[in-house]
């Protein structure tokens, strides 16, 4: 058994060439128990195809003891097909009906005949999603505030959750700055917290934005230390705020703002960029400025 513990990562088997004969390989993927599941995406599945996957196959599950009961995956799938091939490890549908876990298991088995290049996947810890969703769009020169309700007047309520999607023009990054930050402090921020992740548009559904399994920007934040400014990689960020049911440990809350930060070079016409670069070099070389 190979044990992998991380918020996110990549699993490739084999690392090169083809897998061997009569192999049985097992992996466990564990994320911190403050997260609510694991999502993983295959970018390569190249496993011998047989009826009912009796030859070579991959199995996925949430309990190692019963992994051999889970359905088998085999076949040869191209990259474009796999871009929409998402698997969720949903703790509520655990085959054994046990309580929520923070580990997923994978098992690969091969026979003594045909062998291919195996599989490659990336995985990401999934966050809890709760509360109303707010979609905030900032223009190039606009700054928009967001945060817990009545942050300047009273403490945030207990048993409360809210989500924000922060969006700036395409080709720009989201810059988040904090004015007020005062939440309950707890180990691993298990009680009250706010977290920030990259958001993006769901493949095949341009009207749906998701963020609960996007790249992690901060993990959970709590306490009264004001975070430094956050700068995303893309133009959308998902924010989740959660407070627990303890009404005696509520505080001032969160007040922040976002705007379009430092941009990325977006090349929609790469040949034009190449032409302009060559033109500049020619002009400079011949002292034509």
MARVEXBA-191433 format. One record per residue (C-alpha): residue in three letters; x, y, z. Coordinates in steps of 0.2 Angstrom, whole numbers, plus 5000, padded with zeros to 4 digits. Last residue first. Example, Ala and Ser with C-alpha at 12.3 -4.5 7.8 and 13.67 -1.06 7.14 Angstrom:
<sites>
['ser'; [5068; 4995; 5036]]
['ala'; [5062; 4978; 5039]]
</sites>
This chain:
<sites>
['unk'; [5068; 5269; 4831]]
['unk'; [5075; 5262; 4814]]
['unk'; [5092; 5257; 4822]]
['unk'; [5093; 5242; 4811]]
['unk'; [5094; 5229; 4825]]
['unk'; [5080; 5238; 4835]]
['unk'; [5068; 5238; 4820]]
['unk'; [5071; 5220; 4816]]
['unk'; [5069; 5215; 4834]]
['unk'; [5052; 5225; 4835]]
['unk'; [5046; 5217; 4819]]
['unk'; [5050; 5199; 4826]]
['unk'; [5040; 5203; 4842]]
['unk'; [5026; 5210; 4832]]
['unk'; [5025; 5195; 4820]]
['unk'; [5026; 5182; 4835]]
['unk'; [5012; 5192; 4844]]
['unk'; [5001; 5191; 4828]]
['unk'; [5005; 5172; 4827]]
['unk'; [4999; 5170; 4845]]
['unk'; [4982; 5178; 4842]]
['unk'; [4972; 5176; 4858]]
['unk'; [4987; 5179; 4869]]
['unk'; [4981; 5183; 4887]]
['unk'; [4996; 5191; 4896]]
['unk'; [4991; 5190; 4914]]
['unk'; [4984; 5204; 4924]]
['unk'; [4989; 5212; 4941]]
['unk'; [4973; 5215; 4951]]
['unk'; [4955; 5217; 4947]]
['unk'; [4947; 5221; 4963]]
['unk'; [4941; 5214; 4979]]
['unk'; [4935; 5220; 4996]]
['unk'; [4935; 5212; 5014]]
['unk'; [4925; 5213; 5030]]
['unk'; [4924; 5198; 5041]]
['unk'; [4917; 5194; 5058]]
['unk'; [4914; 5204; 5074]]
['unk'; [4914; 5188; 5085]]
['unk'; [4903; 5173; 5088]]
['unk'; [4908; 5161; 5102]]
['unk'; [4893; 5161; 5114]]
['unk'; [4881; 5156; 5100]]
['unk'; [4889; 5139; 5097]]
['unk'; [4880; 5132; 5082]]
['unk'; [4895; 5133; 5070]]
['unk'; [4900; 5148; 5059]]
['unk'; [4904; 5145; 5040]]
['unk'; [4911; 5157; 5027]]
['unk'; [4915; 5151; 5009]]
['unk'; [4924; 5161; 4996]]
['unk'; [4926; 5156; 4978]]
['unk'; [4938; 5166; 4967]]
['unk'; [4937; 5170; 4948]]
['unk'; [4949; 5179; 4936]]
['unk'; [4963; 5166; 4937]]
['unk'; [4979; 5165; 4947]]
['unk'; [4972; 5173; 4962]]
['unk'; [4980; 5187; 4973]]
['unk'; [4977; 5187; 4991]]
['unk'; [4981; 5202; 5003]]
['unk'; [4989; 5197; 5019]]
['unk'; [4977; 5189; 5032]]
['unk'; [4971; 5199; 5048]]
['unk'; [4975; 5190; 5063]]
['unk'; [4959; 5188; 5074]]
['unk'; [4956; 5169; 5073]]
['unk'; [4951; 5159; 5058]]
['unk'; [4957; 5155; 5040]]
['unk'; [4953; 5138; 5031]]
['unk'; [4964; 5134; 5016]]
['unk'; [4972; 5149; 5008]]
['unk'; [4972; 5149; 4989]]
['unk'; [4966; 5131; 4986]]
['unk'; [4965; 5125; 4968]]
['unk'; [4946; 5122; 4964]]
['unk'; [4936; 5109; 4973]]
['unk'; [4923; 5120; 4981]]
['unk'; [4924; 5133; 4967]]
['unk'; [4911; 5130; 4954]]
['unk'; [4903; 5142; 4941]]
['unk'; [4888; 5136; 4931]]
['unk'; [4882; 5145; 4915]]
['unk'; [4896; 5139; 4904]]
['unk'; [4890; 5121; 4907]]
['unk'; [4900; 5108; 4897]]
['unk'; [4915; 5110; 4908]]
['unk'; [4910; 5120; 4924]]
['unk'; [4917; 5137; 4924]]
['unk'; [4930; 5141; 4936]]
['unk'; [4934; 5146; 4954]]
['unk'; [4951; 5147; 4963]]
['unk'; [4949; 5144; 4982]]
['unk'; [4947; 5155; 4997]]
['unk'; [4942; 5149; 5015]]
['unk'; [4932; 5157; 5029]]
['unk'; [4931; 5149; 5047]]
['unk'; [4921; 5146; 5062]]
['unk'; [4922; 5129; 5071]]
['unk'; [4936; 5117; 5064]]
['unk'; [4949; 5131; 5061]]
['unk'; [4963; 5118; 5062]]
['unk'; [4962; 5120; 5081]]
['unk'; [4950; 5135; 5085]]
['unk'; [4950; 5154; 5084]]
['unk'; [4933; 5162; 5083]]
['unk'; [4933; 5175; 5069]]
['unk'; [4939; 5193; 5069]]
['unk'; [4945; 5200; 5052]]
['unk'; [4941; 5218; 5047]]
['unk'; [4949; 5227; 5032]]
['unk'; [4955; 5213; 5021]]
['unk'; [4961; 5214; 5003]]
['unk'; [4957; 5202; 4989]]
['unk'; [4965; 5204; 4972]]
['unk'; [4957; 5194; 4958]]
['unk'; [4968; 5192; 4943]]
['unk'; [4965; 5199; 4926]]
['unk'; [4964; 5190; 4909]]
['unk'; [4945; 5189; 4909]]
['unk'; [4937; 5203; 4918]]
['unk'; [4935; 5201; 4937]]
['unk'; [4924; 5189; 4947]]
['unk'; [4922; 5185; 4965]]
['unk'; [4910; 5171; 4969]]
['unk'; [4903; 5173; 4987]]
['unk'; [4896; 5159; 4998]]
['unk'; [4887; 5161; 5015]]
['unk'; [4885; 5151; 5031]]
['unk'; [4877; 5153; 5048]]
['unk'; [4875; 5142; 5063]]
['unk'; [4879; 5157; 5074]]
['unk'; [4876; 5175; 5069]]
['unk'; [4890; 5187; 5065]]
['unk'; [4893; 5200; 5078]]
['unk'; [4885; 5217; 5077]]
['unk'; [4886; 5234; 5070]]
['unk'; [4902; 5236; 5058]]
['unk'; [4900; 5218; 5052]]
['unk'; [4882; 5220; 5048]]
['unk'; [4881; 5204; 5038]]
['unk'; [4898; 5194; 5035]]
['unk'; [4908; 5200; 5021]]
['unk'; [4909; 5208; 5004]]
['unk'; [4916; 5225; 4997]]
['unk'; [4918; 5229; 4978]]
['unk'; [4932; 5239; 4970]]
['unk'; [4930; 5244; 4952]]
['unk'; [4943; 5250; 4939]]
['unk'; [4943; 5235; 4928]]
['unk'; [4925; 5230; 4932]]
['unk'; [4920; 5220; 4947]]
['unk'; [4907; 5206; 4946]]
['unk'; [4900; 5199; 4962]]
['unk'; [4890; 5183; 4962]]
['unk'; [4882; 5179; 4979]]
['unk'; [4878; 5161; 4984]]
['unk'; [4867; 5157; 4999]]
['unk'; [4873; 5145; 5012]]
['unk'; [4883; 5129; 5012]]
['unk'; [4897; 5121; 5002]]
['unk'; [4910; 5110; 5011]]
['unk'; [4926; 5109; 5003]]
['unk'; [4933; 5096; 4992]]
['unk'; [4951; 5090; 4993]]
['unk'; [4959; 5088; 4976]]
['unk'; [4966; 5074; 4965]]
['unk'; [4975; 5072; 4949]]
['unk'; [4975; 5056; 4939]]
['unk'; [4986; 5046; 4927]]
['unk'; [4983; 5028; 4922]]
['unk'; [4991; 5013; 4915]]
['unk'; [5003; 5013; 4899]]
['unk'; [4997; 4996; 4892]]
['unk'; [4999; 4978; 4895]]
['unk'; [4992; 4962; 4886]]
['unk'; [4994; 4945; 4894]]
['unk'; [4999; 4940; 4912]]
['unk'; [4985; 4949; 4922]]
['unk'; [4984; 4966; 4929]]
['unk'; [4976; 4973; 4945]]
['unk'; [4975; 4991; 4951]]
['unk'; [4968; 4996; 4968]]
['unk'; [4963; 5014; 4973]]
['unk'; [4957; 5020; 4990]]
['unk'; [4950; 5036; 4996]]
['unk'; [4953; 5043; 5013]]
['unk'; [4944; 5057; 5024]]
['unk'; [4930; 5046; 5031]]
['unk'; [4912; 5050; 5034]]
['unk'; [4903; 5037; 5044]]
['unk'; [4900; 5020; 5038]]
['unk'; [4886; 5015; 5025]]
['unk'; [4897; 5000; 5019]]
['unk'; [4896; 5006; 5001]]
['unk'; [4900; 5024; 5006]]
['unk'; [4886; 5035; 4998]]
['unk'; [4887; 5049; 5011]]
['unk'; [4906; 5050; 5010]]
['unk'; [4905; 5055; 4992]]
['unk'; [4921; 5052; 4982]]
['unk'; [4917; 5061; 4966]]
['unk'; [4923; 5055; 4950]]
['unk'; [4925; 5066; 4935]]
['unk'; [4927; 5061; 4917]]
['unk'; [4924; 5077; 4907]]
['unk'; [4942; 5080; 4903]]
['unk'; [4943; 5061; 4900]]
['unk'; [4936; 5062; 4883]]
['unk'; [4948; 5074; 4877]]
['unk'; [4963; 5064; 4884]]
['unk'; [4958; 5048; 4875]]
['unk'; [4951; 5033; 4884]]
['unk'; [4958; 5015; 4883]]
['unk'; [4948; 5002; 4893]]
['unk'; [4946; 4997; 4911]]
['unk'; [4937; 5002; 4927]]
['unk'; [4930; 4990; 4940]]
['unk'; [4915; 4992; 4951]]
['unk'; [4918; 4991; 4970]]
['unk'; [4917; 4974; 4979]]
['unk'; [4936; 4972; 4979]]
['unk'; [4938; 4988; 4989]]
['unk'; [4929; 4981; 5004]]
['unk'; [4943; 4981; 5017]]
['unk'; [4950; 4997; 5009]]
['unk'; [4935; 5007; 5012]]
['unk'; [4931; 5023; 5002]]
['unk'; [4932; 5016; 4985]]
['unk'; [4940; 5015; 4968]]
['unk'; [4945; 5000; 4957]]
['unk'; [4956; 4999; 4942]]
['unk'; [4957; 4985; 4930]]
['unk'; [4967; 4972; 4920]]
['unk'; [4959; 4956; 4914]]
['unk'; [4941; 4953; 4920]]
['unk'; [4935; 4971; 4915]]
['unk'; [4917; 4965; 4913]]
['unk'; [4923; 4959; 4896]]
['unk'; [4941; 4964; 4893]]
['unk'; [4949; 4981; 4889]]
['unk'; [4968; 4982; 4894]]
['unk'; [4971; 4998; 4903]]
['unk'; [4976; 5015; 4896]]
['unk'; [4967; 5028; 4906]]
['unk'; [4975; 5045; 4906]]
['unk'; [4970; 5062; 4911]]
['unk'; [4959; 5056; 4925]]
['unk'; [4951; 5068; 4937]]
['unk'; [4949; 5067; 4956]]
['unk'; [4937; 5074; 4968]]
['unk'; [4940; 5070; 4987]]
['unk'; [4928; 5073; 5001]]
['unk'; [4922; 5084; 5015]]
['unk'; [4937; 5093; 5021]]
['unk'; [4941; 5096; 5039]]
['unk'; [4947; 5078; 5040]]
['unk'; [4963; 5083; 5031]]
['unk'; [4965; 5074; 5015]]
['unk'; [4970; 5055; 5013]]
['unk'; [4974; 5046; 4996]]
['unk'; [4977; 5027; 4999]]
['unk'; [4985; 5017; 4985]]
['unk'; [4985; 4999; 4980]]
['unk'; [4995; 4989; 4967]]
['unk'; [4992; 4971; 4962]]
['unk'; [5003; 4965; 4947]]
['unk'; [5001; 4949; 4937]]
['unk'; [5012; 4956; 4923]]
['unk'; [5020; 4973; 4922]]
['unk'; [5014; 4991; 4919]]
['unk'; [5020; 4999; 4903]]
['unk'; [5033; 5012; 4900]]
['unk'; [5036; 5027; 4913]]
['unk'; [5029; 5032; 4929]]
['unk'; [5017; 5017; 4930]]
['unk'; [5006; 5023; 4937]]
['unk'; [5004; 5041; 4939]]
['unk'; [4995; 5049; 4955]]
['unk'; [4995; 5068; 4956]]
['unk'; [4992; 5080; 4970]]
['unk'; [4980; 5090; 4981]]
['unk'; [4977; 5093; 5000]]
['unk'; [4990; 5080; 5004]]
['unk'; [4993; 5063; 5012]]
['unk'; [4998; 5048; 5000]]
['unk'; [5000; 5031; 5006]]
['unk'; [5007; 5017; 4995]]
['unk'; [5000; 5000; 5000]]
</sites>
